[in-house]
Amino acid sequence: MAKIGSMTNKIRTAMVGCGGAAWVGHLPWLWENPHIDLAAVCDPNSERGTKAAERWNVPHVYQEFDKLLGEQPLDAVVIATPPQTHHDLAVTALQKGLHVLVEKPLAVSTDQCDSMIAAAGKAEKILTVSHEKRFNPGFEKVHQIIHEGLLGDVFYLAVHWSAAVRLDPDSLSPPDYRSSYEWRWTDPESGGGIVFDHLPHYLDLWRWWTGSEMATVCAELLNVRKDWIGDAKLGGPHEDFGTALMKFENGCIGMFETGNAGRGLSPIQMVGSGIGEWSEYGMIYGTRGHLIFDLLPWDSPEMPRIMMYSLEDKAPNYRGWFQVEMADPWRGAGGPLAPKSNSHYHFKRQMDDFASAILDNRNPQVTASDGRETVAAVEAVYESFQTGKKITLNHAAK
Ligand SMILES: NC(=O)c1ccc[n+]([C@@H]2O[C@H](COP(=O)([O-])OP(=O)(O)OC[C@H]3O[C@@H](n4cnc5c(N)ncnc54)[C@H](O)[C@@H]3O)[C@@H](O)[C@H]2O)c1
């Protein structure tokens, strides 16, 4: 077991950034993990820091990151701030000898990612990135289905994801949490629009499912709301709708479309047509079967629904479309934030992986290099849109 600094023999951790992602994806799971001592929160917005500290019983509240690191003997930080701040915060923490879990995207450029990876290597500390979809049991099931050969050779992966993120929040989150997300559309430094927000999640899954890297991409972006930041002719960042057509090194085609300018209707869950709702679904085609998955929003603890058709699946002993069996989500009183009722929840499982990677001195399931690849993909999407050309990815820097 790795040596950790604190008297309590727990991983003394600070939450940096106390907005929507922290509230849903990190604070509850830092608080709940038996190996973690949630020692401090930090946010320049003192109201947000104080609110988080009150809710999660955190003894120290900071508004300045340097002061936090100067005063608190920490083992780790979790960073959930806007993307343009990730690099400097993570590198400073790594140089201080702390382990780091940073929200996606890892950073706003591959150069920044490389600098963070180098800092982690030098410090010999963990740097991981929040691609929590990998910890969703539904997506683990998809990985298993592909690897058991039930779809044959996968040749097409497609995702449609439209999110009404400027509208009402749903019930699991503080009432104002989506309003704080406006930097995505108002700060030119934030790296990109909706494609930068969403594509990293699925590119990470596709790389994991197929074991193959993206080779080429061509993309088209739109700003349906006509509120580009900067020069509209140059395109991204800050598109609110986009499509990307990708080819993978193994020959698979990937098709990704995403937007927050309109909402579709998801095919199985039948969500997405109302205020604040969401549609997020995908298809996988193989030579021996097809699969479709359909999700509720990122903060939902419910499992995705997965339907498939396989010529290889002998288990149900019939051929045709069937629903893939999933463990029922189990909710205790108090809902998904109730202790001990969240064993399947992707953000909890991600935090458990971070803690056990620190304690067992092993790599986390999602590495910083994985995060870098997803940033490289988005850079190529923007380059394709700006030049009107198909872009070939360069994986040499890995
Ligand atoms: N993994 C996911 O599913 C998921 C979902 C939502 C957001 N995110 C990511 O999480 C990150 C944060 O997004 P959000 O929705 O929480 O945004 P947000 O605006 O709700 O919260 C960000 C918080 O960071 C604080 N902050 C800004 N600079 C800071 C600094 N230097 N030090 C400390 N705090 C600082 C802000 O005051 C704000 O409270 C982004 O990278 C976003 O892409 C990931």
The ligand as a Tripos MOL2 file, in Angstrom:
@<TRIPOS>MOLECULE
LIG
   44    48     1     0     0
SMALL
NO_CHARGES

@<TRIPOS>ATOM
      1 N1        -17.6690   14.4530  -16.5250 N.am      1 LIG1
      2 C1        -18.8180   15.0250  -16.7970 C.2       1 LIG1
      3 O1        -19.7950   14.3600  -17.1180 O.2       1 LIG1
      4 C2        -18.9210   16.5270  -16.6710 C.ar      1 LIG1
      5 C3        -20.1560   17.1410  -16.5250 C.ar      1 LIG1
      6 C4        -20.1880   18.5390  -16.3830 C.ar      1 LIG1
      7 C5        -19.0040   19.2780  -16.4380 C.ar      1 LIG1
      8 N2        -17.8340   18.6200  -16.6120 N.ar      1 LIG1
      9 C6        -16.5510   19.3610  -16.6350 C.3       1 LIG1
     10 O2        -16.2970   19.8440  -15.3120 O.3       1 LIG1
     11 C7        -15.5840   21.0830  -15.3770 C.3       1 LIG1
     12 C8        -16.3650   22.1280  -14.5760 C.3       1 LIG1
     13 O3        -17.6600   22.2470  -15.1440 O.3       1 LIG1
     14 P1        -18.8990   22.7100  -14.2490 P.3       1 LIG1
     15 O4        -20.1050   22.3430  -15.0100 O.co2     1 LIG1
     16 O5        -18.7410   22.2140  -12.8640 O.co2     1 LIG1
     17 O6        -18.6900   24.2990  -14.2820 O.3       1 LIG1
     18 P2        -19.2350   25.3310  -13.1760 P.3       1 LIG1
     19 O7        -19.0680   26.6670  -13.8060 O.co2     1 LIG1
     20 O8        -20.5650   24.8940  -12.6850 O.co2     1 LIG1
     21 O9        -18.2080   25.1580  -11.9620 O.3       1 LIG1
     22 C9        -16.8510   25.5040  -12.0610 C.3       1 LIG1
     23 C10       -16.4370   26.0950  -10.7430 C.3       1 LIG1
     24 O10       -15.0260   26.3080  -10.7730 O.3       1 LIG1
     25 C11       -14.7870   27.5110  -10.0680 C.3       1 LIG1
     26 N3        -13.4370   27.9910  -10.4520 N.ar      1 LIG1
     27 C12       -13.0680   28.7020  -11.5330 C.ar      1 LIG1
     28 N4        -11.7270   28.9150  -11.4890 N.ar      1 LIG1
     29 C13       -11.2640   28.3280  -10.3630 C.ar      1 LIG1
     30 C14        -9.9700   28.2010   -9.7670 C.ar      1 LIG1
     31 N5         -8.8980   28.7270  -10.3460 N.pl3     1 LIG1
     32 N6         -9.8590   27.5230   -8.6040 N.ar      1 LIG1
     33 C15       -10.9430   26.9790   -8.0160 C.ar      1 LIG1
     34 N7        -12.1970   27.0580   -8.5360 N.ar      1 LIG1
     35 C16       -12.3520   27.7310   -9.6960 C.ar      1 LIG1
     36 C17       -15.9140   28.4310  -10.4860 C.3       1 LIG1
     37 O11       -16.0880   29.5130   -9.5760 O.3       1 LIG1
     38 C18       -17.0940   27.4670  -10.4560 C.3       1 LIG1
     39 O12       -17.7400   27.4280   -9.1870 O.3       1 LIG1
     40 C19       -15.4190   21.3940  -16.8530 C.3       1 LIG1
     41 O13       -14.1540   20.9440  -17.2720 O.3       1 LIG1
     42 C20       -16.5230   20.5810  -17.5190 C.3       1 LIG1
     43 O14       -16.2210   20.2060  -18.8590 O.3       1 LIG1
     44 C21       -17.7740   17.2760  -16.7170 C.ar      1 LIG1
@<TRIPOS>BOND
     1     1     2 1
     2     2     3 2
     3     2     4 1
     4     4     5 ar
     5     4    44 ar
     6     5     6 ar
     7     6     7 ar
     8     7     8 ar
     9     8     9 1
    10     8    44 ar
    11     9    10 1
    12     9    42 1
    13    10    11 1
    14    11    12 1
    15    11    40 1
    16    12    13 1
    17    13    14 1
    18    14    15 2
    19    14    16 1
    20    14    17 1
    21    17    18 1
    22    18    19 2
    23    18    20 1
    24    18    21 1
    25    21    22 1
    26    22    23 1
    27    23    24 1
    28    23    38 1
    29    24    25 1
    30    25    26 1
    31    25    36 1
    32    26    27 ar
    33    26    35 ar
    34    27    28 ar
    35    28    29 ar
    36    29    30 ar
    37    29    35 ar
    38    30    31 1
    39    30    32 ar
    40    32    33 ar
    41    33    34 ar
    42    34    35 ar
    43    36    37 1
    44    36    38 1
    45    38    39 1
    46    40    41 1
    47    40    42 1
    48    42    43 1
@<TRIPOS>SUBSTRUCTURE
     1 LIG1         1 GROUP 0 **** ****
